[in-house]
Amino acid sequence: MLSRIFQISESPVKQDDYISISDFIDHWFIGYAAEFVSDDNDRDEDIRDFCGGLKKTATARFNKKDSAVSFKVLPGGKESYFTEKYESFVVARDKTMGMNLPEFASGHKFAEQMRIMCNAFCLDFDAYVWTDDYGIIPLDEFIRDAEIGTRYYIGGVLDYHC
């Protein structure tokens, strides 16, 4: 499965400073979430998809000036972004709360519900964000930590295969 790594910064990123595959040589991300990282992608198309996903959930408002694309997380945007994930989490949580000891001891049903809850909280094999402060983190983690109203700029975009 292919996904993306989006470089996000609080200041505009010059093209010469975009993340590149050389940033991932001997990086822990290779082997954990990714088999490999590639720059064989269409940055504009990837950014359109990224923007479309966050617009669809009313998470962020975007601005494009020349090749610089920026966005701000909107008030209520985090809640909007996580609504469906929270609903999945609650369903799985309720199923685990109703388990009896034999179901818990067998582990199969419990493990499946825990996987659903963990993925609802933070999907580790989806889009990632590269920031100067944190390095590479899942998009879900970035959204949780993003400051409402702060302008964020998108720099480089890479593919990764998981």
PyMOL commands that set and color helices and strands:
alter all, ss='L'
color gray80, all
select helices_A, chain A and resi 15-17+21-24+29-32+43-56+77-97+101-106+108-121+139-145
alter helices_A, ss='H'
color red, helices_A
select strands_A, chain A and resi 2-9+36-38+60-65+68-73+128-131+135-138+151-161
alter strands_A, ss='S'
color yellow, strands_A
deselect
rebuild
show_as cartoon
